Amino acid sequence: MNKNKPKMFVIEDDFAIQELLSAFFVERGYEVEVFADGQAALDSMESHLSKPDVIITDLMLPNFSGIELTKKFLARGIEAPVIVITANGKVENAVEAIRAGAYDFVVKPIEFSQLMISIERALKLNQIKAENENLKRIVRHQSEAMSVDGVICRSPELRRVLDLAQRVSKSSSNLLITGESGTGKEVIAKLIHGIGSRKGPFVAINCSAIPENLLESELFGHAKGSFTGAFEKKVGLFEAAQGGTLFLDEIGDLSLPLQAKVLRVLQERKIKRLGENQFRPIEVRIISATHKDLRHEIANKTFREDLFFRLNVIPIRIPPLRDRREDIIPLAEFFLKRFSIVNKSNVSRFSKEALEWLLKNPWQGNVRELENTIERVVVLSDSETVQLHDLISFEICEPKKDVLLDSSVKSWMSTPYLENLDGSKVITLNRLTNSYIKHVLAINRGAKDQTAKDLGIDRKTLYRRIHEMDREHVLD
């Protein structure tokens, strides 16, 4: 069924009303199927010949009433909303119809504006139900690959991390989470807080994202008038996280003066707002994270050793995605389902070649890069199945040397495709165009966006052309 053309069943034994309803809704873009009695409609649905999005039925029908028909629909698991129409506007009939499971009750003579509103609401209800079912499927799919709440995990390496996270979650010790950018350090921090015993909030700050002159105020707060622009007092994040967890992301980027102040807070468990003399006690668990090697930073005198030992009571290292390849496919499938729902896309699976490419790719950006790649594919793909060329065509940067590419992409990199024209050789315009496209791809080392710019064509046009060439084995 066309997603943009809702299907309607009209069950009515009066031929004139059949024609009236059918003409009205067909003109407004509906696909209408008419039945003279309820049994015919039931037979059609049970034989899977057609499935309606909404049903309009008369109250009085041959064989059984519209209310009995509504009950039969529900008993057979047919969930399309039913709107009952009747010439008898008694309240008792309306109540009985709604109790039987009807969505709405409309009295003849039909007021089409009222009926249209009822149908639009019914279709909206359908959409909400479908989205809820999709979300439930995502949750079920995600739970199959979960080891701990909210974290997709199949690899033994990440299972060890999650096991450690569970064991330390009930403690109040400071934690230092290390790992490359995009590995999910904040996800693990939130997990530890979520399954721990602390009832306070989880407060996060990226220490590298805020200018140094503002970071101190963000962490400790300030009094009104303590500096230019301080028009009112501000509660710092240490106070905001009272009774909970403060997550200091990219702690390795803190300046040495701020490191000294954070160290003092960790030692004394109290803070002082900028512009105040009053110390305020805090009860906060500190979880820090960094992609840097802090021991190397200590050797270079850019990170305080005493602060490192305060933070590193319990170290947790998250391995990069390339070292836990068992997690790649479950993550990719989860992202595919999630972004398909968000973008109302019909992309639902990966081809075998696409799955092999996902496993072979080094994922230097880790889970974040994988997530962005799948989102891009879902947004730009026009097929239900993600193919290898979808993943490769959407790469916008020069391929990395250690990426294992398919033979067609390797050929772009190595072969001068532009054909030699000596005046005696005649080739088709299509072949010449394909040859030149491959030539420019080779110059740009497979970078599709740059190739499209060089050729002066739209990016999607280039992707479509490459797809056609690939199907015709032009790239072999």
N, C-alpha and C positions, 0 to 999 in steps of 0.2 A: 504494500500500500504506500502511496506517496505520502510522505510525512506532512506535506503542506496541504493535503486534501483529505480532511476527516471523512470517515465513512459513517453513514447513518442508516439504521434500519427503521422503516416506517411500517408498522403493523396495523392495518386498518382495512375493514371490510367494505367501507363506503368508497366506491370508485372515485367520486368527485373530490372527496377529501384527500384520497391518495394522490390524485393529480395536482391538487392545490399545494400540498406539502412538498411533493417532489419538485414541482416547478420552482417554488420559492427557494428551496435550499440548493438545488442544482445551480441556479443563477448566482448564488453566493459562494460557489466554489466547493460545495459538498458532493461527495459521491453517495448517491441515494439508492438503496435497494428496497423494493416494496414487497410486502407479503399480505395476503388476504386473511391469514389466520396465524395464531401463535405457533401451532405445531410445525408449519412450514419454516418459520424462522428458527425454531429449535433444531429442526433437522439440518438446516443449512449450516448452523454453527457447530453442531456435533460432528458433522462430516468434514469439518474444517474447510468448507468451500469458501467461507468468508467470515470475517471477524469485525464487528462494528465498534466504533468509538463511542457511539451514543445510540440509544433506542427510544423511539417514540411509539407508544402503543395506545390504542383505544381501550377504554375500560370494558366495554361490552364487545366481545368477540365470539365467533363460532367456537364450539368445543369447550373453551374455558375463558374466564375473564382475564382482563389485563393484570389484575392483582394476583390471580393464580399463576399467570405467566411470569410475573416478576419473581414469585417464590420459586418457580421451576428454574429460572435463570440462576438464582443464587445457589440452589441445590446442586446445580451442575458446574458451579465454579465460574460462571460467566459474570464478570465484574463490570461490564459496561454500564454506565448510569442509565436508568430507565425513567422516562418522563411519561406519565399517564395523562391522557386527555379524555374528557367526558362531557356529555351534555348535562349530566346530573351533578350539580355543584354542591351537594350536601357535604357538610363538614365531616360526617361519619365516613364517607367514602374517601375523602382526602387523608384522614387519619389512618384508615385501614391500609391505604396504598403506601403511605410512608412507613408504617410498621412492617409491611411486607418487604420493604427494602427499596422502594421507588425513590428516586432522587427528588422528583418534584411532581406536582399535580396541577394541570392546567384545564380550565373550564372553557367549553365551547359557548358561543362562537370564538374561534381562536384569535387572540390578540397577538399578532406575529412579533411585535416588538418585545412583548413579555416573554414569548416562547424563545426568541433569539437570545435574550439575556440568560434565560435558564439553561439553554444549550451551551452557551459560551462558558458559563460557570461550571457546567458538568465536564466540559473538555479540559478546563483548567484543573479540575479535580483529578482527571485522568493523568494529566502531566505530573502533578504533584505525587500521585501514587507511583508512577513509573520512576520518577527520580528517587523516591524513597526506596524502591526495590533495587535500583542500581546501587544506591549507597549501601544497602544491606549486603549486596553481592560483593562490594568492595571490602566491607568489613570481614565477611566470611573468607574471602580470598586472602586478605591480609593476615587473618588469624592463623591460617594454615602455615604461614611462614614465620610466625612470631615465636620468639622465645620469652620475651618479656614485654609488658604492655607498651604498645606503640612503636616498637622497633622490629623491623623485618630482618630476620636473621636465620641463615642456614649454615653458615661457615663455622667451623670449630673456633677460629680465631675470634670472631665477634661474640660467640657464645661465652668464651672465657671472660671477655670484657663485661658482658651482661651479668654473668655469675658474680664477678667482683662487685659490680654496681649494686646488686641485690644485697650482698653481704655488708657493704659499708653504708647502705641507705639509712639504717637506724642509728648510726653513730653521729656524733657532732664534730668529728675531725675534719680539718681542712683537706680538700682534694685538689690535685693538679691534673687536669686532663690534657694530654698532648697528642698531636697528630697533625697531618697535613691539612691544609685548608679544604673544606668541603667534605670532611670525613664524618661529620655529625657530632662534634664535641658538645654543642649546645643541646642536641637531642638527648645525649647521655646525661647531661647535667639536669635537664628537666625530668628525665626518668628517675634519677636518684631522688630528686626532691619529691616527685609524685608518689613514689612508693615508700618514702620515709615517714617518720612520725611527726615531722614539723607541720604545724597547722598554718603558719604564716605564709605570705606570698613568695612567689619566685620572681625575683627582680634581676634583670640582665642589663649589662652595659658593655659596649664594645669600646675598649680603651683606646683603640687606634682611630676611631671614627669621630672623636670629639677633640677640638683644639685644646691644647694643654691649659690655656688660660681659663677655659670653661670647665675642664674636667674636674678640677678640685671642688668647684661649687656643686657640680652634679653629684659627686661622691659624698661630700660632707654637708652640703647645704650652706645657706648664708643668712645673715640678718638683714633686715630692711636698711637700706642706705649704706651697706658695707662697702660698696664700690659703685662706680658710675653705671646706672642702668638697673641697680638693685632696688626696684620700686616697692617690693614687698618681700617678706621673709620667704625662704624656700627650704623645704625639708629635703635633705640629701638622701641618696639611695641606700646608704647604710641604715638610716632610720626607717626608710620606706619598707625595707626588708625585715623589719623587726619581727622576730619569732619565726622567720622563714629562711630563705636562701638568697644570697647575693652572688650572682654569677659574673665574674670579671673576665670577659672574653679578651683575648690578645693582651694578656697581662704583661707579656714581654715588651710591649711598646710603651709602657709607662716610663716617664722621665725619672731620673734619679731622685730629684726632690720629692716627687709624688710617691715614689717607692718608699722613701723614709717615712712619710706620713701614714701610708697604708700599714707599714710595719708597726708603727706605734699603736695604731688602732688594734691590730691583731694581738699585740702584747698586753694592752691595757683594757681592751674590750669596751672602750668608750670613745666618743667623738666630740669634736667642738666645731660648731658652724663658723664659717668665715664671719668676722666682725663681732663675735661673741667671746666671752670669757668663761661661759658655763659649759662644763663637760656633761655629756648625756650618755648614760650606759646603753649598750646595745647587746642584743642576744641574737646573733646572726651566724648562720653557717656560711663559710666562704668556699665557693668552688671556683677555681681559676682555670683558664685554658690558654694555650698558645700553640702556634705552629712552629715556634722557634726552639732551638736547642739552648735552653737556659744555662746549661753548664758552659757551653761555648760563649754565651753572652757574659757569664761571670768571668771567664778567662780574659775577655776583652774589656772588662770593667764597665760594662753597660747595664749590668743587672746585679743587684745586691745579693751576696751569698746568704746573708742572714734572713732576708725576705724569702729567698728560695726555700730554705729549710723550713720556714714557717708555713709556706704554702704547700710544700711537697710532703705533707704528712702521709698521705696515701696517693701514690701516683697511679694514674690510669692512662695507658697508651692505646689509642685507637688505630689499628692497622689501616693502611690505604686500601682502597677498593680493589686494586690490582693484586693484592695479597690475600684477598678473600673472595675469589671469583664465584664461589657458590652463591653469593648474595646478589650477583649482578642480574640474573634473569628474574628472580622474585621481585627485586626492586623495579626493574624495567616494566614488568607486567603490572605491578601496582600503579606506577606512574601512568602507564598507558590507560588503564581503566579510569583513574582519577581525572586525568586531563580530557579524556573522551566525554565524560559526564559534564565537566565544567564548560567545555567548548561545544557541547551538543554535537559531537562528532560520531560517525559510525566506525571509526578505526577501532578494531577489537583484538587484533592478534599480530604476531610477527611471523614472517616466513622463516624457513629453516636457515637460509643464508643470512638473514638479518640477525637471527639469534647467534649464529657463529661469529658474526662481526662484533656483536655486543660483547661476547666473551673474550675475543681477541684484542679488543681496543684497550690501550693502557689506562685510560681514564685518569689523566694527570690531575684533573679537577675533581676527581672522586665522585661521591654521590651527587654533589651539586651539579657537576657537569653532566652526569647521566640524566638527572631530572630535567635539566634545561634541554638536552638533546631530545628526550621523549616528548616534552611539551612542544618543541618546534616541529617535530614530525607530525604530531596530532593536528596542529594548527594548519600545516601546509599540505598534508597528504589528502588525496581525493579518493583513496581506496580503503576498503575494510582491512586489508592486510598490509602491514609495513614491510616493504621489500628492501633488499640491500641497497638499491640505487636511491631509495628515499633517504636512508641514513647518510649515504655518502654525498648525495646531491645537496643536502642541507648544511654540509660543512662549509663554513665561511672563512676558515683560516687555512694556511698552508699545512698539509698533512704532516704529522710528526714522523720522524724517520723510523720509529719502531712500531708504527701502526701496520698491521698485516692487511694489506689491501687486496682486493680481488684483481684478477688479471687485466680486466678492462681499464681499471684506474692506473695500474702499473704501466700499461701501454701508453696512457696519456703522458706519463712522466718521461718515457724513454724514446718514443718514436717520433721523428719529424713527419707529421701526417700530411702536410701540404703537398699535393701531387705536383710532379714536374710536368709543365706544359711545354711541349716542343713544337706546337703548331700542327703536327700531324695527328696528334691524339685527340679524339673527341670524347668527352665525358658528359654525363647529364648534369644539369644545373643542380639537381638535388644532391648528387654525389659530390660535386664541387663544394656546395654549401656545407655538407657534413664534414668534408675533408678540412675545410677552413676552420670550422668550429673545433675540431680535434686539434688542429694546429695551435689555436689560441689557448685551448685548455692545457696543452703541453707547455706553452710558454709560461702560463700562470701556475704550473705545477698542480693542476686539478682544482684550483680555487674558482668555484662557480660564480660567486658574486662579482669578482674582478673580471672574469671572462665576459659576463653579461654586460658590464660597463664598457669594456673594450669593444664589444661587438655592437653596442648601442641598442640593445634589446632588453625587454623586461626579463627579470630573473625567472619568473614562472615560465615564460616562453622558452628560455634556455633549458630549464628542467624538463619540460615536456619534450623538447627536441632530443635531449639526451636519452630520455626514456624510450622514445621511438627508435632511436639508433640502436639502443641496447636490445630491444625486441627483435630488430631486424639483423642482429649480430654484426652491425657495422663496426662495433668497437672491438671485435675479436682480432 
